[in-house]
């Protein structure tokens, strides 16, 4: 299982600790459900204009997997892709680790 995140990685809070971060929410849900996963950090922050030019290249693998350039995405062992923090949280809650 691989969790693709932005440069914030699996940190729950960002922007001086004020905003709950999507990649961190996904990681927290996977942790709470007892899942082991690899984290793959991709470049191209949405809120950082200086990264926009390279975003397509930095997130080509994410786009190939999910059809979108946004993260987080979770790739399960069987190759199924779950895109978006809400969907990942829901999947983790519905599928706790054995």
Z-matrix of the N, CA and C atoms (Angstrom, degrees):
N
C 1 1.441
C 2 1.526 1 107.47
N 3 1.336 2 115.89 1 133.53
C 4 1.462 3 120.94 2 -178.51
C 5 1.525 4 108.95 3 -128.14
N 6 1.336 5 115.97 4 128.48
C 7 1.456 6 122.28 5 175.28
C 8 1.523 7 107.64 6 -104.50
N 9 1.326 8 116.75 7 116.18
C 10 1.459 9 122.08 8 176.50
C 11 1.523 10 108.10 9 -89.45
N 12 1.331 11 116.36 10 129.46
C 13 1.460 12 121.77 11 -178.69
C 14 1.523 13 110.56 12 -131.48
N 15 1.311 14 115.52 13 169.11
C 16 1.460 15 121.10 14 171.57
C 17 1.530 16 108.07 15 -81.10
N 18 1.296 17 116.95 16 -172.98
C 19 1.455 18 121.93 17 -178.90
C 20 1.516 19 114.82 18 -63.11
N 21 1.310 20 117.72 19 -17.78
C 22 1.467 21 120.67 20 175.34
C 23 1.520 22 110.70 21 -70.25
N 24 1.319 23 115.98 22 -17.64
C 25 1.458 24 120.16 23 178.45
C 26 1.512 25 112.17 24 64.49
N 27 1.311 26 116.31 25 -135.07
C 28 1.464 27 120.97 26 -175.56
C 29 1.522 28 112.68 27 -99.77
N 30 1.326 29 117.12 28 13.80
C 31 1.474 30 119.61 29 176.91
C 32 1.521 31 109.91 30 -65.65
N 33 1.300 32 115.68 31 135.07
C 34 1.469 33 121.58 32 -176.26
C 35 1.527 34 112.32 33 -73.30
N 36 1.318 35 116.75 34 -36.55
C 37 1.471 36 120.36 35 -176.61
C 38 1.519 37 110.68 36 -116.65
N 39 1.317 38 115.76 37 148.50
C 40 1.450 39 120.66 38 174.68
C 41 1.520 40 108.47 39 -140.43
N 42 1.299 41 116.08 40 -179.04
C 43 1.465 42 122.12 41 -179.72
C 44 1.521 43 110.85 42 51.85
N 45 1.332 44 114.66 43 63.33
C 46 1.470 45 123.16 44 177.77
C 47 1.526 46 112.00 45 62.74
N 48 1.331 47 116.55 46 27.56
C 49 1.454 48 120.88 47 177.05
C 50 1.514 49 114.89 48 77.29
N 51 1.316 50 117.19 49 10.98
C 52 1.464 51 120.48 50 -174.91
C 53 1.523 52 114.26 51 -92.72
N 54 1.305 53 116.89 52 -26.75
C 55 1.466 54 120.43 53 -173.19
C 56 1.518 55 110.02 54 -117.01
N 57 1.311 56 115.77 55 132.45
C 58 1.455 57 121.25 56 174.82
C 59 1.524 58 107.72 57 -70.59
N 60 1.307 59 116.06 58 126.97
C 61 1.453 60 121.60 59 -173.46
C 62 1.526 61 111.28 60 -95.06
N 63 1.322 62 117.50 61 134.25
C 64 1.470 63 122.56 62 -174.61
C 65 1.523 64 112.76 63 -58.71
N 66 1.318 65 117.84 64 -45.18
C 67 1.471 66 120.20 65 -178.73
C 68 1.528 67 110.27 66 -65.12
N 69 1.323 68 116.42 67 -38.52
C 70 1.457 69 120.69 68 177.79
C 71 1.520 70 112.61 69 -67.01
N 72 1.334 71 116.90 70 -38.04
C 73 1.474 72 120.38 71 177.14
C 74 1.518 73 110.60 72 -62.25
N 75 1.325 74 116.41 73 -42.27
C 76 1.472 75 120.53 74 179.16
C 77 1.524 76 110.41 75 -62.98
N 78 1.323 77 116.84 76 -46.48
C 79 1.469 78 121.04 77 179.90
C 80 1.522 79 111.05 78 -62.91
N 81 1.309 80 116.97 79 -41.90
C 82 1.464 81 120.92 80 -179.74
C 83 1.532 82 110.81 81 -61.40
N 84 1.323 83 116.78 82 -41.30
C 85 1.469 84 120.63 83 179.37
C 86 1.527 85 110.84 84 -66.02
N 87 1.319 86 117.25 85 -41.40
C 88 1.466 87 120.47 86 177.80
C 89 1.529 88 110.66 87 -64.08
N 90 1.329 89 116.29 88 -41.50
C 91 1.466 90 120.65 89 178.07
C 92 1.529 91 110.60 90 -62.37
N 93 1.323 92 115.98 91 -46.56
C 94 1.467 93 120.84 92 -178.30
C 95 1.530 94 111.50 93 -62.74
N 96 1.325 95 116.31 94 -31.48
C 97 1.472 96 120.63 95 179.58
C 98 1.529 97 111.68 96 -84.71
N 99 1.331 98 116.97 97 -1.51
C 100 1.457 99 120.97 98 176.12
C 101 1.517 100 115.89 99 82.61
N 102 1.331 101 116.95 100 19.12
C 103 1.462 102 120.35 101 -178.33
C 104 1.523 103 111.60 102 -85.02
N 105 1.324 104 115.02 103 143.76
C 106 1.463 105 121.98 104 170.99
C 107 1.515 106 106.24 105 -100.69
N 108 1.319 107 116.56 106 137.03
C 109 1.459 108 120.43 107 -177.78
C 110 1.526 109 109.95 108 -153.04
N 111 1.301 110 114.23 109 156.45
C 112 1.456 111 121.75 110 173.25
C 113 1.522 112 106.89 111 -92.85
N 114 1.317 113 117.53 112 144.70
C 115 1.460 114 121.52 113 176.23
C 116 1.519 115 108.66 114 -107.55
N 117 1.316 116 115.63 115 132.25
C 118 1.455 117 121.57 116 176.93
C 119 1.527 118 107.75 117 -122.66
N 120 1.321 119 116.04 118 113.57
C 121 1.461 120 121.58 119 -177.94
C 122 1.525 121 109.27 120 -89.16
N 123 1.334 122 115.96 121 131.86
C 124 1.464 123 121.59 122 177.31
C 125 1.523 124 109.21 123 -115.75
N 126 1.307 125 116.74 124 154.09
C 127 1.459 126 121.92 125 -179.34
C 128 1.510 127 112.03 126 -83.76
N 129 1.321 128 114.88 127 -179.86
C 130 1.459 129 121.17 128 174.56
C 131 1.510 130 114.34 129 88.25
N 132 1.326 131 116.78 130 66.81
C 133 1.464 132 120.88 131 177.23
C 134 1.528 133 110.85 132 -62.63
N 135 1.319 134 117.50 133 136.43
C 136 1.459 135 122.15 134 177.46
C 137 1.521 136 111.13 135 -62.88
N 138 1.323 137 116.64 136 -38.28
C 139 1.465 138 120.40 137 -175.72
C 140 1.527 139 113.57 138 -90.62
N 141 1.313 140 118.36 139 9.05
C 142 1.465 141 122.16 140 -179.72
C 143 1.527 142 109.91 141 -118.18
N 144 1.336 143 117.10 142 95.33
C 145 1.464 144 120.39 143 -175.79
C 146 1.531 145 113.99 144 -54.58
N 147 1.320 146 117.89 145 -30.43
C 148 1.466 147 120.06 146 -178.37
C 149 1.531 148 112.21 147 -68.38
N 150 1.323 149 118.21 148 -12.01
C 151 1.467 150 120.19 149 178.08
C 152 1.525 151 112.48 150 -99.54
N 153 1.319 152 117.22 151 -6.49
C 154 1.455 153 120.12 152 -174.59
C 155 1.523 154 112.52 153 -62.91
N 156 1.316 155 117.50 154 -36.41
C 157 1.463 156 120.65 155 -177.06
C 158 1.531 157 111.62 156 -62.25
N 159 1.327 158 116.72 157 -37.99
C 160 1.467 159 120.04 158 -177.88
C 161 1.531 160 113.14 159 -95.70
N 162 1.318 161 116.55 160 0.50
C 163 1.463 162 120.71 161 -175.24
C 164 1.528 163 112.93 162 -57.65
N 165 1.314 164 117.93 163 -43.68
C 166 1.463 165 120.84 164 179.86
C 167 1.518 166 111.71 165 -59.03
N 168 1.312 167 115.89 166 -43.43
C 169 1.467 168 120.53 167 179.09
C 170 1.526 169 110.44 168 -70.50
N 171 1.339 170 116.83 169 -44.15
C 172 1.467 171 121.51 170 -177.41
C 173 1.525 172 112.31 171 -64.69
N 174 1.321 173 116.08 172 -29.30
C 175 1.464 174 119.74 173 -175.71
C 176 1.525 175 113.25 174 -114.70
N 177 1.318 176 116.92 175 22.34
C 178 1.473 177 120.60 176 -179.41
C 179 1.519 178 111.37 177 -59.54
N 180 1.322 179 117.43 178 -40.58
C 181 1.465 180 120.29 179 -179.77
C 182 1.527 181 111.14 180 -65.48
N 183 1.325 182 116.49 181 -40.21
C 184 1.468 183 121.18 182 178.53
C 185 1.528 184 109.59 183 -63.09
N 186 1.328 185 116.63 184 -43.64
C 187 1.465 186 120.11 185 -179.97
C 188 1.526 187 110.79 186 -64.94
N 189 1.316 188 116.67 187 -39.60
C 190 1.463 189 120.00 188 178.58
C 191 1.535 190 110.72 189 -62.62
N 192 1.317 191 116.51 190 -38.29
C 193 1.467 192 121.06 191 -177.77
C 194 1.525 193 112.99 192 -76.35
N 195 1.348 194 116.46 193 -41.73
C 196 1.463 195 119.51 194 -170.36
C 197 1.523 196 114.77 195 -114.56
N 198 1.327 197 116.76 196 -13.76
C 199 1.465 198 119.54 197 -175.92
C 200 1.517 199 112.65 198 84.99
N 201 1.329 200 117.47 199 -1.67
C 202 1.459 201 123.20 200 -179.69
C 203 1.530 202 108.53 201 -130.98
N 204 1.330 203 115.35 202 165.12
C 205 1.465 204 118.65 203 176.46
C 206 1.523 205 112.00 204 -102.65
N 207 1.319 206 117.10 205 1.12
C 208 1.462 207 119.63 206 -177.88
C 209 1.527 208 111.44 207 -86.20
N 210 1.307 209 115.21 208 150.71
C 211 1.463 210 123.11 209 176.47
C 212 1.526 211 107.60 210 -125.12
N 213 1.307 212 118.56 211 157.84
C 214 1.446 213 128.32 212 13.90
C 215 1.527 214 112.55 213 -84.47
N 216 1.327 215 113.60 214 153.59
C 217 1.456 216 120.85 215 165.86
C 218 1.521 217 107.11 216 -132.43
N 219 1.307 218 115.10 217 149.94
C 220 1.458 219 121.95 218 179.10
C 221 1.522 220 107.61 219 -119.98
N 222 1.322 221 115.82 220 127.33
C 223 1.467 222 120.79 221 176.24
C 224 1.524 223 106.88 222 -108.45
N 225 1.319 224 115.46 223 117.13
C 226 1.462 225 121.22 224 -178.95
C 227 1.528 226 110.50 225 -78.07
N 228 1.308 227 115.65 226 167.55
C 229 1.462 228 121.41 227 -179.11
C 230 1.508 229 113.76 228 -58.63
N 231 1.332 230 117.54 229 -29.14
C 232 1.465 231 120.75 230 -179.97
C 233 1.527 232 112.78 231 -87.97
N 234 1.359 233 116.49 232 3.74
C 235 1.458 234 121.08 233 178.65
C 236 1.515 235 114.69 234 94.39
N 237 1.325 236 117.90 235 -9.91
C 238 1.466 237 120.69 236 178.43
C 239 1.526 238 108.95 237 -63.12
N 240 1.339 239 116.32 238 140.27
C 241 1.460 240 122.23 239 -178.49
C 242 1.521 241 109.59 240 -112.56
N 243 1.312 242 115.88 241 130.81
C 244 1.458 243 122.26 242 175.59
C 245 1.521 244 106.56 243 -116.18
N 246 1.323 245 116.98 244 119.11
C 247 1.457 246 121.95 245 -174.95
C 248 1.529 247 111.03 246 -108.68
N 249 1.321 248 115.42 247 132.76
C 250 1.462 249 121.70 248 175.60
C 251 1.515 250 112.39 249 100.41
N 252 1.329 251 114.89 250 143.25
C 253 1.467 252 119.17 251 -175.78
C 254 1.522 253 112.45 252 -65.02
N 255 1.317 254 118.13 253 -39.99
C 256 1.474 255 119.82 254 179.90
C 257 1.522 256 111.55 255 -61.84
N 258 1.322 257 115.90 256 -42.41
C 259 1.456 258 120.43 257 -179.51
C 260 1.535 259 110.89 258 -68.47
N 261 1.330 260 116.83 259 -38.27
C 262 1.458 261 120.71 260 178.53
C 263 1.523 262 110.29 261 -66.81
N 264 1.322 263 117.30 262 -43.45
C 265 1.465 264 121.43 263 177.90
C 266 1.519 265 109.61 264 -60.32
N 267 1.326 266 116.96 265 -46.84
C 268 1.474 267 120.86 266 179.92
C 269 1.533 268 110.75 267 -60.80
N 270 1.349 269 116.62 268 -44.31
C 271 1.455 270 119.97 269 179.30
C 272 1.521 271 110.70 270 -61.88
N 273 1.326 272 117.84 271 -44.50
C 274 1.460 273 122.05 272 -179.38
C 275 1.540 274 110.81 273 -61.58
N 276 1.317 275 116.39 274 -42.22
C 277 1.477 276 119.90 275 179.01
C 278 1.520 277 111.44 276 -65.77
N 279 1.323 278 116.79 277 -37.25
C 280 1.469 279 121.40 278 -178.75
C 281 1.525 280 113.61 279 -81.57
N 282 1.340 281 116.97 280 -14.79
C 283 1.464 282 121.66 281 -175.11
C 284 1.529 283 112.19 282 -134.39
N 285 1.319 284 117.36 283 65.53
C 286 1.462 285 118.41 284 179.10
C 287 1.537 286 110.56 285 -62.77
N 288 1.325 287 115.51 286 152.56
C 289 1.469 288 119.94 287 179.85
C 290 1.520 289 109.53 288 -63.65
N 291 1.318 290 115.86 289 147.12
C 292 1.473 291 120.70 290 -178.50
C 293 1.526 292 110.47 291 -73.73
